[in-house]
């Protein structure tokens, strides 16, 4: 009788060991490939912006590290992107990281300006590889998807009544006045813009934590799917910005669904 139970316990134990081993292998692969993802992204960008167009004549490599040239290139790309967006006759977003300003513009005119209370960026977007990053940010980035804690409602245009007898109060109040405001803008350039409200009351902290957790799980699921197929996950450098709640709400509501963004770093 003892031998019977002992023989049946061995396959179960072996099965559990195999499951744990597979789980550990997947975790190790995930960590290794996640570390490799930024390097692969940078290699792709270098191939796109440095190798492209050099078949005819190879430029002097010193130009990619010349500070004066890179400063002029950065200014040129930013203004070039603004000009391209101004021709769309639509509201667009410009972000100037050195000045800590985020602006809503239309046809080249700033219609709303907000000062960021804090900024953080992925390591890839910081100092280094200035030519590649300036080239990446040198064209308008189009928003392809967004996630937010509040609904994106259109601006309502109301005609004033002729007298008080024609006045009709709003039936549905704007419930977002009581909700924390945070949103993520996914762009076609592969750069994600995170904008979170500055104020965090007791109720807001939990909702913002839940929003951030959902985003992390969404990114983990996408990366894990790539790892299972033995592919390096797609890396998205990010810019994280904090704004006063009212400013964050105004900006999110004003940006069109497929709006454009330009960043000056």
Backbone as CSV, one residue per row, in Angstrom:
resi,resn,N_x,N_y,N_z,CA_x,CA_y,CA_z,C_x,C_y,C_z
1,UNK,0.837,-1.204,0.000,0.000,0.000,0.000,0.875,1.259,0.000
2,UNK,1.924,1.247,0.780,2.828,2.394,0.862,3.509,2.633,-0.479
3,UNK,3.930,1.525,-1.137,4.588,1.662,-2.437,3.645,2.275,-3.460
4,UNK,2.345,1.979,-3.357,1.367,2.503,-4.317,1.294,4.023,-4.219
5,UNK,1.156,4.545,-2.996,1.065,5.994,-2.825,2.379,6.683,-3.184
6,UNK,3.474,6.013,-2.865,4.779,6.599,-3.163,4.995,6.692,-4.670
7,UNK,4.607,5.668,-5.411,4.775,5.670,-6.861,3.890,6.712,-7.534
8,UNK,2.694,6.970,-6.985,1.798,7.976,-7.557,2.224,9.397,-7.194
9,UNK,2.933,9.553,-6.096,3.388,10.884,-5.683,4.542,11.373,-6.548
10,UNK,5.345,10.437,-7.051,6.494,10.837,-7.865,6.103,11.571,-9.147
11,UNK,5.111,11.072,-9.934,4.723,11.812,-11.140,4.185,13.209,-10.826
12,UNK,3.426,13.334,-9.717,2.896,14.648,-9.355,4.022,15.602,-9.001
13,UNK,5.001,15.091,-8.248,6.138,15.926,-7.874,6.939,16.341,-9.098
14,UNK,7.125,15.414,-10.028,7.863,15.722,-11.259,7.118,16.759,-12.101
15,UNK,5.791,16.620,-12.108,4.973,17.571,-12.865,5.108,18.981,-12.287
16,UNK,5.065,19.100,-10.966,5.199,20.407,-10.317,6.586,21.003,-10.578
17,UNK,7.600,20.158,-10.537,8.964,20.636,-10.805,9.073,21.158,-12.235
18,UNK,8.434,20.438,-13.176,8.471,20.863,-14.574,7.760,22.205,-14.756
19,UNK,6.609,22.382,-14.081,5.868,23.638,-14.184,6.695,24.790,-13.636
20,UNK,7.308,24.583,-12.470,8.136,25.628,-11.864,9.329,25.956,-12.752
21,UNK,9.943,24.930,-13.354,11.098,25.144,-14.224,10.704,25.963,-15.449
22,UNK,9.563,25.621,-16.048,9.091,26.371,-17.219,8.803,27.818,-16.839
23,UNK,8.166,28.017,-15.691,7.849,29.374,-15.221,9.129,30.192,-15.032
24,UNK,10.144,29.580,-14.416,11.411,30.289,-14.192,12.102,30.616,-15.508
25,UNK,12.028,29.683,-16.459,12.649,29.938,-17.767,11.975,31.113,-18.469
26,UNK,10.640,31.156,-18.400,9.901,32.262,-19.019,10.255,33.585,-18.350
27,UNK,10.344,33.596,-17.025,10.701,34.820,-16.296,12.108,35.292,-16.680
28,UNK,13.051,34.353,-16.752,14.422,34.709,-17.124,14.466,35.255,-18.549
29,UNK,13.750,34.572,-19.465,13.698,35.065,-20.846,13.081,36.454,-20.905
30,UNK,12.037,36.657,-20.137,11.370,37.968,-20.116,12.331,39.062,-19.641
31,UNK,13.086,38.775,-18.583,14.012,39.772,-18.054,15.137,40.062,-19.036
32,UNK,15.681,39.007,-19.647,16.789,39.181,-20.594,16.326,39.953,-21.822
33,UNK,15.173,39.570,-22.386,14.689,40.235,-23.590,14.228,41.663,-23.303
34,UNK,13.714,41.912,-22.095,13.320,43.273,-21.743,14.540,44.188,-21.662
35,UNK,15.663,43.647,-21.186,16.905,44.418,-21.141,17.422,44.677,-22.550
36,UNK,17.217,43.717,-23.440,17.697,43.851,-24.821,16.823,44.781,-25.652
37,UNK,15.565,44.990,-25.242,14.615,45.755,-26.051,15.070,47.185,-26.341
38,UNK,15.534,47.975,-25.339,15.978,49.336,-25.650,17.142,49.380,-26.638
39,UNK,18.077,48.442,-26.495,19.227,48.403,-27.412,18.782,48.119,-28.832
40,UNK,17.834,47.188,-28.978,17.341,46.881,-30.322,16.607,48.081,-30.908
41,UNK,15.822,48.790,-30.064,15.114,49.977,-30.537,16.094,51.034,-31.023
42,UNK,17.159,51.267,-30.265,18.146,52.259,-30.666,18.854,51.836,-31.954
43,UNK,19.130,50.547,-32.095,19.769,50.059,-33.328,18.860,50.297,-34.532
44,UNK,17.561,50.083,-34.358,16.609,50.332,-35.446,16.568,51.811,-35.816
45,UNK,16.609,52.684,-34.807,16.574,54.123,-35.068,17.844,54.591,-35.772
46,UNK,18.986,54.046,-35.360,20.245,54.406,-36.018,20.237,53.968,-37.475
47,UNK,19.697,52.801,-37.714,19.608,52.317,-39.093,18.679,53.197,-39.918
48,UNK,17.602,53.679,-39.278,16.620,54.508,-39.977,17.136,55.905,-40.277
49,UNK,17.815,56.518,-39.305,18.181,57.928,-39.452,19.638,58.171,-39.825
50,UNK,20.508,57.211,-39.549,21.924,57.402,-39.873,22.310,56.636,-41.123
51,UNK,21.906,55.375,-41.199,22.288,54.559,-42.349,21.496,54.925,-43.598
52,UNK,20.239,55.372,-43.435,19.404,55.692,-44.595,19.989,56.866,-45.356
53,UNK,20.048,56.714,-46.625,20.492,57.829,-47.477,21.990,58.022,-47.519
54,UNK,22.771,57.091,-46.970,24.224,57.244,-46.974,24.899,56.384,-48.035
55,UNK,24.079,55.781,-48.893,24.677,54.934,-49.931,25.476,55.767,-50.932
56,UNK,24.977,56.973,-51.228,25.655,57.803,-52.227,26.957,58.382,-51.676
57,UNK,26.879,58.931,-50.456,28.060,59.553,-49.870,28.023,59.411,-48.367
58,UNK,29.035,58.811,-47.798,29.094,58.604,-46.361,29.515,59.899,-45.676
59,UNK,28.668,60.466,-44.791,29.037,61.710,-44.123,30.114,61.486,-43.073
60,UNK,30.775,62.572,-42.687,31.779,62.506,-41.636,31.080,62.184,-40.322
61,UNK,31.526,61.142,-39.651,30.887,60.714,-38.402,30.976,61.764,-37.306
62,UNK,31.906,62.704,-37.436,32.051,63.736,-36.410,30.833,64.638,-36.347
63,UNK,30.051,64.690,-37.423,28.886,65.566,-37.446,27.818,65.108,-36.458
64,UNK,27.819,63.815,-36.150,26.811,63.282,-35.234,27.095,63.620,-33.771
65,UNK,28.281,64.146,-33.487,28.639,64.514,-32.112,28.976,65.991,-31.981
66,UNK,28.869,66.755,-33.049,29.164,68.186,-33.000,28.029,68.918,-32.286
67,UNK,28.319,69.538,-31.148,27.283,70.159,-30.319,26.590,71.316,-31.025
68,UNK,27.336,72.119,-31.770,26.733,73.265,-32.462,25.763,72.789,-33.538
69,UNK,26.186,71.791,-34.301,25.314,71.245,-35.353,24.073,70.608,-34.752
70,UNK,24.251,69.852,-33.667,23.117,69.164,-33.057,22.113,70.151,-32.471
71,UNK,22.600,71.270,-31.923,21.693,72.293,-31.388,20.865,72.913,-32.501
72,UNK,21.513,73.194,-33.621,20.784,73.765,-34.771,19.796,72.742,-35.343
73,UNK,20.215,71.493,-35.400,19.347,70.438,-35.924,18.108,70.278,-35.049
74,UNK,18.304,70.336,-33.739,17.188,70.194,-32.806,16.169,71.310,-32.995
75,UNK,16.666,72.557,-33.122,15.766,73.687,-33.352,15.048,73.557,-34.687
76,UNK,15.807,73.190,-35.714,15.227,73.064,-37.057,14.118,72.017,-37.076
77,UNK,14.377,70.862,-36.492,13.382,69.782,-36.501,12.113,70.174,-35.750
78,UNK,12.282,70.858,-34.610,11.117,71.254,-33.818,10.248,72.253,-34.573
79,UNK,10.888,73.281,-35.158,10.106,74.280,-35.896,9.510,73.688,-37.173
80,UNK,10.238,72.768,-37.769,9.725,72.099,-38.968,8.474,71.289,-38.639
81,UNK,8.487,70.614,-37.492,7.318,69.840,-37.056,6.143,70.763,-36.755
82,UNK,6.401,71.906,-36.126,5.331,72.855,-35.815,4.699,73.415,-37.082
83,UNK,5.530,73.702,-38.078,5.005,74.215,-39.349,4.112,73.171,-40.005
84,UNK,4.547,71.917,-39.982,3.750,70.842,-40.585,2.408,70.695,-39.872
85,UNK,2.399,70.804,-38.548,1.151,70.674,-37.801,0.254,71.885,-37.992
86,UNK,0.855,73.064,-38.138,0.065,74.285,-38.316,-0.746,74.257,-39.606
87,UNK,-0.292,73.498,-40.580,-0.990,73.432,-41.869,-2.247,72.561,-41.815
88,UNK,-2.476,71.886,-40.692,-3.636,71.000,-40.591,-4.893,71.726,-40.129
89,UNK,-4.781,72.977,-39.661,-5.926,73.743,-39.142,-6.642,72.988,-38.027
90,UNK,-5.878,72.302,-37.194,-6.443,71.539,-36.075,-5.614,71.824,-34.836
91,UNK,-6.200,71.564,-33.670,-5.468,71.749,-32.419,-4.389,70.674,-32.312
92,UNK,-3.202,71.059,-31.892,-2.110,70.108,-31.700,-1.337,70.481,-30.449
93,UNK,-0.457,69.579,-30.034,0.252,69.719,-28.767,1.747,69.895,-29.022
94,UNK,2.348,70.875,-28.352,3.804,71.038,-28.394,4.337,70.964,-26.966
95,UNK,5.400,70.202,-26.788,6.002,70.002,-25.475,7.454,70.449,-25.529
96,UNK,7.807,71.446,-24.728,9.191,71.910,-24.654,9.742,71.530,-23.281
97,UNK,10.523,70.485,-23.242,11.029,69.958,-21.980,11.970,70.918,-21.260
98,UNK,12.900,71.615,-21.948,13.791,72.530,-21.214,13.045,73.653,-20.495
99,UNK,11.933,74.129,-21.071,11.158,75.209,-20.456,10.034,74.706,-19.561
100,UNK,9.849,73.378,-19.505,8.773,72.762,-18.714,7.402,73.288,-19.125
101,UNK,7.198,73.458,-20.426,5.937,73.986,-20.928,5.271,72.988,-21.866
102,UNK,3.957,72.914,-21.778,3.161,72.108,-22.698,2.073,73.017,-23.245
103,UNK,2.007,73.149,-24.563,1.132,74.131,-25.196,0.124,73.484,-26.132
104,UNK,-1.054,74.050,-26.149,-2.042,73.759,-27.184,-1.936,74.844,-28.231
105,UNK,-1.769,74.437,-29.487,-1.618,75.406,-30.562,-2.597,75.102,-31.686
106,UNK,-2.879,76.136,-32.452,-3.662,75.979,-33.673,-3.167,77.006,-34.674
107,UNK,-2.800,76.525,-35.855,-2.278,77.376,-36.931,-1.088,78.198,-36.465
108,UNK,-0.237,77.612,-35.623,0.979,78.293,-35.193,0.801,79.240,-34.028
109,UNK,-0.411,79.354,-33.499,-0.691,80.269,-32.388,-0.946,79.469,-31.114
110,UNK,-0.264,79.831,-30.035,-0.472,79.170,-28.746,-1.787,79.669,-28.147
111,UNK,-2.729,78.756,-27.935,-4.028,79.130,-27.378,-4.138,78.753,-25.901
112,UNK,-3.252,77.894,-25.440,-3.262,77.525,-24.018,-1.885,77.005,-23.655
113,UNK,-1.366,77.467,-22.528,-0.034,77.060,-22.094,-0.095,76.608,-20.642
114,UNK,0.564,75.499,-20.344,0.593,74.960,-18.982,2.037,74.676,-18.593
115,UNK,2.346,74.925,-17.333,3.692,74.635,-16.828,3.689,73.285,-16.127
116,UNK,4.609,72.439,-16.504,4.713,71.118,-15.888,5.320,71.240,-14.499
117,UNK,4.807,70.465,-13.572,5.356,70.474,-12.218,6.491,69.474,-12.062
118,UNK,6.522,68.459,-12.901,7.638,67.510,-12.892,7.691,66.789,-14.232
119,UNK,8.890,66.377,-14.600,9.124,65.691,-15.873,10.120,64.559,-15.645
120,UNK,9.873,63.430,-16.259,10.855,62.348,-16.288,10.755,61.656,-17.640
121,UNK,11.877,61.235,-18.157,11.904,60.589,-19.462,12.701,59.294,-19.391
122,UNK,12.460,58.433,-20.353,13.240,57.202,-20.450,14.702,57.552,-20.718
123,UNK,15.571,56.659,-20.316,17.004,56.895,-20.462,17.377,57.159,-21.916
124,UNK,16.681,56.497,-22.830,16.986,56.662,-24.257,16.807,58.097,-24.721
125,UNK,15.851,58.818,-24.126,15.542,60.168,-24.560,16.376,61.231,-23.868
126,UNK,17.239,60.813,-22.952,18.097,61.773,-22.263,19.355,62.024,-23.085
127,UNK,20.346,62.618,-22.475,21.560,62.974,-23.191,22.205,61.737,-23.808
128,UNK,22.757,61.939,-24.981,23.352,60.844,-25.729,22.497,60.511,-26.936
129,UNK,23.147,60.118,-28.012,22.449,59.804,-29.261,21.563,60.980,-29.704
130,UNK,22.090,62.197,-29.552,21.297,63.392,-29.832,20.822,63.453,-31.275
131,UNK,21.660,63.030,-32.209,21.265,63.092,-33.616,20.072,62.183,-33.877
132,UNK,20.125,60.975,-33.364,19.052,60.008,-33.596,17.758,60.473,-32.946
133,UNK,17.828,60.917,-31.683,16.617,61.325,-30.965,16.037,62.601,-31.572
134,UNK,16.887,63.532,-31.958,16.392,64.754,-32.607,15.702,64.430,-33.925
135,UNK,16.230,63.463,-34.634,15.601,63.046,-35.895,14.275,62.343,-35.625
136,UNK,14.230,61.536,-34.566,12.990,60.837,-34.204,11.894,61.836,-33.862
137,UNK,12.251,62.885,-33.111,11.272,63.879,-32.678,11.114,65.013,-33.689
138,UNK,11.779,64.894,-34.826,11.762,65.967,-35.808,10.515,66.018,-36.669
139,UNK,9.660,65.034,-36.556,8.411,65.008,-37.322,7.249,64.941,-36.352
140,UNK,6.097,65.455,-36.742,4.931,65.363,-35.852,4.606,63.908,-35.542
141,UNK,4.303,63.633,-34.288,3.907,62.301,-33.861,2.384,62.264,-33.771
142,UNK,1.789,61.314,-34.434,0.326,61.214,-34.445,-0.145,60.258,-33.350
143,UNK,-1.183,60.652,-32.652,-1.755,59.817,-31.601,-2.569,58.696,-32.246
144,UNK,-2.205,57.472,-31.950,-2.914,56.329,-32.523,-3.845,55.661,-31.512
145,UNK,-3.604,55.915,-30.224,-4.440,55.321,-29.178,-4.209,56.101,-27.893
146,UNK,-5.220,56.121,-27.049,-5.030,56.759,-25.748,-5.818,56.009,-24.683
147,UNK,-5.319,56.113,-23.456,-5.987,55.539,-22.287,-6.114,56.654,-21.258
148,UNK,-7.287,56.760,-20.634,-7.504,57.863,-19.697,-8.451,57.457,-18.591
149,UNK,-8.399,58.221,-17.508,-9.291,57.970,-16.376,-10.627,58.692,-16.542
150,UNK,-10.726,59.592,-17.512,-11.969,60.323,-17.753,-12.375,60.144,-19.210
151,UNK,-13.666,60.271,-19.524,-14.088,60.163,-20.922,-13.664,61.375,-21.723
152,UNK,-13.460,61.169,-23.000,-13.082,62.280,-23.884,-14.357,62.852,-24.497
153,UNK,-14.848,63.917,-23.924,-16.100,64.510,-24.372,-15.813,65.696,-25.263
154,UNK,-16.595,65.894,-26.310,-16.391,67.054,-27.174,-16.779,68.345,-26.472
155,UNK,-16.190,69.434,-26.928,-16.535,70.748,-26.393,-17.950,71.114,-26.835
156,UNK,-18.779,71.572,-25.911,-20.160,71.934,-26.217,-20.269,73.441,-26.473
157,UNK,-20.813,73.793,-27.614,-21.038,75.197,-27.949,-22.508,75.511,-27.691
158,UNK,-22.773,76.472,-26.801,-24.136,76.808,-26.423,-24.469,78.240,-26.845
159,UNK,-25.669,78.415,-27.332,-26.141,79.741,-27.701,-26.875,80.336,-26.499
160,UNK,-26.518,81.535,-26.128,-27.124,82.177,-24.970,-28.610,82.428,-25.234
161,UNK,-29.496,82.189,-24.251,-30.941,82.429,-24.432,-31.249,83.926,-24.516
162,UNK,-32.353,84.228,-25.186,-32.745,85.633,-25.319,-33.145,86.228,-23.978
163,UNK,-33.784,85.442,-23.144,-34.139,85.911,-21.796,-34.122,84.723,-20.852
164,UNK,-34.328,84.997,-19.569,-34.221,83.949,-18.557,-35.290,82.875,-18.687
165,UNK,-36.405,83.177,-19.345,-37.465,82.181,-19.490,-37.056,81.036,-20.408
166,UNK,-36.067,81.268,-21.277,-35.619,80.239,-22.209,-34.430,79.437,-21.666
167,UNK,-33.979,79.796,-20.489,-32.799,79.120,-19.928,-33.140,77.687,-19.513
168,UNK,-32.293,76.765,-19.915,-32.446,75.361,-19.546,-31.138,74.871,-18.931
169,UNK,-31.153,74.480,-17.678,-29.918,74.019,-17.021,-29.451,72.688,-17.605
170,UNK,-28.158,72.412,-17.425,-27.598,71.136,-17.886,-28.237,69.989,-17.112
171,UNK,-28.617,68.956,-17.849,-29.228,67.790,-17.204,-28.153,66.872,-16.645
172,UNK,-27.069,66.686,-17.410,-26.003,65.778,-16.987,-24.780,66.584,-16.560
173,UNK,-24.406,66.547,-15.288,-23.212,67.264,-14.845,-21.951,66.559,-15.323
174,UNK,-20.870,67.293,-15.340,-19.590,66.734,-15.752,-18.983,65.997,-14.564
175,UNK,-19.121,64.676,-14.552,-18.644,63.884,-13.416,-17.121,63.842,-13.324
176,UNK,-16.430,64.249,-14.396,-14.972,64.212,-14.355,-14.403,65.231,-13.378
177,UNK,-15.245,66.178,-12.911,-14.772,67.131,-11.905,-14.374,66.414,-10.621
178,UNK,-14.920,65.231,-10.409,-14.654,64.491,-9.182,-13.722,63.305,-9.413
179,UNK,-13.285,63.107,-10.645,-12.413,61.989,-10.975,-10.974,62.475,-11.149
180,UNK,-9.989,61.635,-10.769,-8.595,62.001,-11.041,-8.349,62.000,-12.554
181,UNK,-7.458,62.866,-13.005,-7.206,63.017,-14.440,-5.801,62.527,-14.767
182,UNK,-5.730,61.451,-15.472,-4.465,60.924,-15.975,-4.735,60.268,-17.312
183,UNK,-3.792,60.400,-18.231,-3.983,59.776,-19.542,-2.634,59.464,-20.178
184,UNK,-2.671,58.511,-21.084,-1.486,58.058,-21.812,-1.764,58.183,-23.296
185,UNK,-0.864,58.832,-24.013,-0.995,59.015,-25.453,0.026,58.126,-26.160
186,UNK,-0.451,57.188,-26.954,0.410,56.284,-27.725,0.577,56.877,-29.119
187,UNK,1.812,57.096,-29.544,2.058,57.744,-30.832,2.609,56.767,-31.861
188,UNK,2.488,57.154,-33.123,2.982,56.294,-34.202,4.502,56.266,-34.271
189,UNK,5.175,57.176,-33.555,6.635,57.183,-33.531,7.185,56.211,-32.494
190,UNK,6.289,55.593,-31.716,6.734,54.657,-30.694,7.106,55.320,-29.387
191,UNK,6.829,56.623,-29.253,7.080,57.356,-28.011,5.741,57.557,-27.309
192,UNK,5.663,57.166,-26.044,4.426,57.290,-25.276,4.508,58.500,-24.350
193,UNK,3.431,59.274,-24.297,3.364,60.457,-23.446,2.434,60.151,-22.274
194,UNK,2.966,60.184,-21.067,2.185,59.958,-19.853,1.943,61.313,-19.182
195,UNK,0.687,61.662,-18.966,0.360,62.909,-18.282,-0.532,62.582,-17.092
196,UNK,-0.024,62.866,-15.892,-0.739,62.588,-14.650,-1.003,63.896,-13.920
197,UNK,-2.119,63.963,-13.215,-2.421,65.146,-12.432,-1.485,65.246,-11.230
198,UNK,-1.237,66.474,-10.801,-0.321,66.697,-9.684,-0.973,66.365,-8.346
199,UNK,-2.205,66.831,-8.155,-2.870,66.620,-6.880,-3.247,65.154,-6.699
200,UNK,-3.025,64.643,-5.508,-3.396,63.251,-5.228,-4.025,63.180,-3.840
201,UNK,-5.350,63.286,-3.780,-6.052,63.111,-2.523,-6.170,61.636,-2.183
202,UNK,-6.802,61.340,-1.062,-6.917,59.939,-0.634,-7.652,59.092,-1.661
203,UNK,-8.797,59.608,-2.132,-9.560,58.846,-3.117,-8.854,58.751,-4.442
204,UNK,-8.121,59.822,-4.807,-7.434,59.834,-6.091,-6.295,58.832,-6.135
205,UNK,-5.599,58.654,-5.034,-4.422,57.776,-5.034,-4.774,56.354,-5.457
206,UNK,-5.860,55.837,-4.939,-6.243,54.462,-5.280,-6.632,54.361,-6.756
207,UNK,-7.388,55.337,-7.265,-7.815,55.291,-8.664,-6.625,55.457,-9.609
208,UNK,-5.684,56.307,-9.239,-4.490,56.475,-10.068,-3.619,55.220,-10.016
209,UNK,-3.560,54.593,-8.836,-2.813,53.341,-8.710,-3.435,52.266,-9.595
210,UNK,-4.767,52.197,-9.595,-5.467,51.206,-10.422,-5.222,51.463,-11.904
211,UNK,-5.266,52.728,-12.295,-5.019,53.088,-13.699,-3.606,52.706,-14.114
212,UNK,-2.636,52.999,-13.246,-1.243,52.675,-13.541,-1.032,51.165,-13.574
213,UNK,-1.703,50.449,-12.667,-1.577,48.990,-12.638,-2.134,48.369,-13.907
214,UNK,-3.278,48.845,-14.362,-3.851,48.333,-15.610,-2.886,48.539,-16.778
215,UNK,-2.242,49.692,-16.801,-1.302,49.959,-17.888,-0.095,49.031,-17.813
216,UNK,0.404,48.797,-16.606,1.553,47.902,-16.448,1.191,46.469,-16.856
217,UNK,0.011,46.022,-16.474,-0.425,44.681,-16.853,-0.620,44.567,-18.360
218,UNK,-1.129,45.641,-18.965,-1.312,45.646,-20.415,0.038,45.548,-21.124
219,UNK,1.024,46.298,-20.645,2.354,46.248,-21.246,3.023,44.897,-20.998
220,UNK,2.815,44.361,-19.780,3.402,43.049,-19.476,2.820,41.967,-20.374
221,UNK,1.509,42.015,-20.575,0.876,41.020,-21.445,1.393,41.085,-22.869
222,UNK,1.583,42.312,-23.372,2.112,42.464,-24.729,3.539,41.945,-24.820
223,UNK,4.358,42.274,-23.810,5.751,41.827,-23.814,5.850,40.313,-23.627
224,UNK,5.023,39.770,-22.727,5.062,38.324,-22.484,4.671,37.549,-23.735
225,UNK,3.713,38.079,-24.501,3.316,37.411,-25.741,4.481,37.335,-26.721
226,UNK,5.307,38.388,-26.750,6.483,38.371,-27.630,7.527,37.389,-27.128
227,UNK,7.728,37.365,-25.811,8.740,36.471,-25.239,8.371,35.024,-25.491
228,UNK,7.106,34.686,-25.354,6.661,33.306,-25.596,6.970,32.877,-27.026
229,UNK,6.916,33.839,-27.948,7.253,33.546,-29.354,8.745,33.732,-29.622
230,UNK,9.542,33.903,-28.540,10.994,34.089,-28.636,11.352,35.305,-29.478
231,UNK,10.593,36.388,-29.262,10.869,37.660,-29.931,11.127,38.725,-28.872
232,UNK,12.035,39.625,-29.176,12.308,40.723,-28.251,11.107,41.665,-28.237
233,UNK,10.590,42.016,-27.063,9.410,42.888,-27.007,9.695,44.255,-27.629
234,UNK,8.643,44.858,-28.140,8.770,46.208,-28.696,8.933,47.208,-27.558
235,UNK,9.932,48.051,-27.672,10.228,49.024,-26.613,9.660,50.387,-26.975
236,UNK,8.966,51.013,-26.015,8.410,52.343,-26.211,9.025,53.303,-25.194
237,UNK,9.952,54.183,-25.605,10.427,55.201,-24.662,9.270,56.104,-24.259
238,UNK,9.333,56.645,-23.041,8.202,57.408,-22.537,8.633,58.755,-21.969
239,UNK,7.708,59.675,-22.007,7.863,60.973,-21.358,6.744,61.086,-20.334
240,UNK,7.096,61.236,-19.067,6.109,61.298,-17.989,6.040,62.726,-17.450
241,UNK,4.837,63.287,-17.450,4.623,64.684,-17.087,3.553,64.770,-16.009
242,UNK,3.754,65.664,-15.062,2.722,65.963,-14.066,2.255,67.403,-14.238
243,UNK,0.925,67.560,-14.200,0.296,68.867,-14.369,-0.771,69.054,-13.297
244,UNK,-1.148,70.308,-13.021,-2.338,70.518,-12.192,-3.544,69.848,-12.834
245,UNK,-4.460,69.375,-12.008,-5.597,68.598,-12.494,-6.381,69.326,-13.573
246,UNK,-6.686,70.608,-13.342,-7.479,71.376,-14.309,-6.764,71.488,-15.651
247,UNK,-5.428,71.636,-15.625,-4.662,71.756,-16.863,-4.648,70.430,-17.615
248,UNK,-4.451,69.340,-16.888,-4.439,68.021,-17.532,-5.777,67.733,-18.195
249,UNK,-6.855,68.058,-17.522,-8.186,67.824,-18.070,-8.422,68.653,-19.325
250,UNK,-8.034,69.942,-19.276,-8.235,70.826,-20.430,-7.467,70.332,-21.646
251,UNK,-6.249,69.874,-21.420,-5.422,69.412,-22.537,-5.990,68.140,-23.144
252,UNK,-6.375,67.190,-22.290,-6.907,65.929,-22.822,-8.187,66.159,-23.622
253,UNK,-9.042,67.037,-23.130,-10.304,67.287,-23.817,-10.092,68.043,-25.134
254,UNK,-9.038,68.854,-25.197,-8.826,69.690,-26.385,-8.122,68.952,-27.524
255,UNK,-7.316,67.944,-27.195,-6.569,67.234,-28.242,-7.526,66.375,-29.069
256,UNK,-7.484,66.489,-30.396,-8.328,65.622,-31.231,-7.979,64.148,-31.046
257,UNK,-8.886,63.272,-31.449,-8.693,61.825,-31.273,-7.400,61.366,-31.928
258,UNK,-7.140,61.802,-33.150,-5.913,61.445,-33.848,-5.029,62.677,-33.992
259,UNK,-4.911,63.419,-32.892,-4.141,64.656,-32.909,-2.645,64.415,-33.067
260,UNK,-1.905,65.525,-33.157,-0.468,65.448,-33.381,0.287,66.119,-32.226
261,UNK,1.521,65.645,-32.028,2.365,66.128,-30.940,3.768,66.366,-31.475
262,UNK,4.394,67.426,-30.976,5.802,67.670,-31.264,6.512,67.929,-29.954
263,UNK,7.722,67.335,-29.814,8.464,67.438,-28.560,9.822,68.072,-28.826
264,UNK,10.170,69.041,-27.975,11.495,69.667,-28.005,12.215,69.272,-26.730
265,UNK,13.316,68.529,-26.867,14.039,68.057,-25.675,15.356,68.801,-25.477
